[in-house]
C-alpha cells in the first residue's frame, strides 16, 4: 500500500510539473523557439549525464552505448526517437510563445487516442468496441473544431502524433528512462551545439548576452525537462497502468486552465463543444481500461 501511495505521489508530481511547464517556456518568449530548443537539448544532456554519474549508472550507460553499436535496428530507433522528441519540444515551445497553450492541451488530451490508433495499425492490436466509439467521438470533436474555425488544429495533432510515435518506437529500445533520455539528447546535442555557435557568430543569440535571468532559465531547462521524467519513471513502477492513465490528464487540464485563465486565450463555444467530445471519448477509454484491469486482476487472483 505504501509503495502504491508513493507511486501515485511521484506520478502526480510528474504530471503537475509537466502541466505547469508552459509558464517556464513563457518566461523565455523573448528568445526564439529554436534557440530555446537548442539549449534545452544541450543542458538536458549534461544534466542527465551528471545524474547517471551521481547515481552510479555509468557502467549501465556504457553497456547501453555498446548495445547501440551492435544493433542497427536500435541505432535507427534511437535516431528516430531523438528527432521525434526534438520536433515535439520545438512545436510545444513555439505554440506556448505564440499564445496557443489551449491547443497544446488539446494535443495531450488526444494523445492516448492517437496511441490507440498507432497500436491498431502498427502493432496490429485488437480494437475493442469502446475504443471505436471513443475514436469517433474524438474525431467528431476535431472535425467540429476544424469546421468552426476553418482550420485544422495541426498543433494539437502534431504534438499528439510526434509523442505517440515517440512512445511507440521507444518500445524497441531496452533502456530505462534516465539512460534513454541521456542517449536521445546525446544524439541531437551536436546539432544543438552547432546551432548555438552559429547564432553566437551571427550575433542573433539572446542567451549569454548580459541577461542573467535568461541565462539561468536556459541552463535550468535541463532540470525542468528531466525531473518530471524521473518522477514519472519512479511512479510508473509502483502504480497500475490504468491509474497512471487517469493521472496523465492532470497535465493537459492544467495547461488548459493556464491558457484560459492566466494567459486569457480564447475559449468560445466551438472549443467547448469540441473539448466535450474529446473528454467524453477519454472518459469511455478510461472506464474501459479500469473495467479491463479489474477483470484481469480477478483472473490473476483465481489462478493464484
C-alpha positions, 0 to 999 in steps of 0.5 A: 500500500505504501509503495502504491501511495508513493507511486501515485505521489511521484506520478502526480508530481510528474504530471503537475510539473509537466502541466505547469511547464508552459509558464517556464517556456513563457518566461523565455518568449523573448528568445526564439523557439529554436534557440530555446530548443537548442539549449534545452537539448544541450543542458538536458544532456549534461544534466542527465549525464551528471545524474547517471554519474551521481547515481552510479549508472555509468557502467549501465550507460556504457553497456547501453552505448555498446548495445547501440553499436551492435544493433542497427535496428536500435541505432535507427530507433534511437535516431528516430526517437531523438528527432521525434522528441526534438520536433515535439519540444520545438512545436510545444515551445513555439505554440506556448510563445505564440499564445496557443497553450489551449491547443497544446492541451488539446494535443495531450488530451488526444494523445492516448487516442492517437496511441490507440490508433498507432497500436491498431495499425502498427502493432496490429492490436485488437480494437475493442468496441469502446475504443471505436466509439471513443475514436469517433467521438474524438474525431467528431470533436476535431472535425467540429473544431476544424469546421468552426474555425476553418482550420485544422488544429495541426498543433494539437495533432502534431504534438499528439502524433510526434509523442505517440510515435515517440512512445511507440518506437521507444518500445524497441529500445531496452533502456530505462528512462534516465539512460534513454533520455541521456542517449536521445539528447546525446544524439541531437546535442551536436546539432544543438551545439552547432546551432548555438555557435552559429547564432553566437557568430551571427550575433542573433543569440539572446542567451549569454548576452548580459541577461542573467535571468535568461541565462539561468532559465536556459541552463535550468531547462535541463532540470525542468525537462528531466525531473518530471521524467524521473518522477514519472519513471519512479511512479510508473513502477509502483502504480497500475497502468490504468491509474497512471492513465487517469493521472496523465490528464492532470497535465493537459487540464492544467495547461488548459486552465493556464491558457484560459485563465492566466494567459486569457486565450480564447475559449468560445463555444466551438472549443467547448463543444469540441473539448466535450467530445474529446473528454467524453471519448477519454472518459469511455477509454478510461472506464474501459481500461479500469473495467479491463484491469479489474477483470484481469486482476480477478483472473490473476487472483483465481489462478493464484 
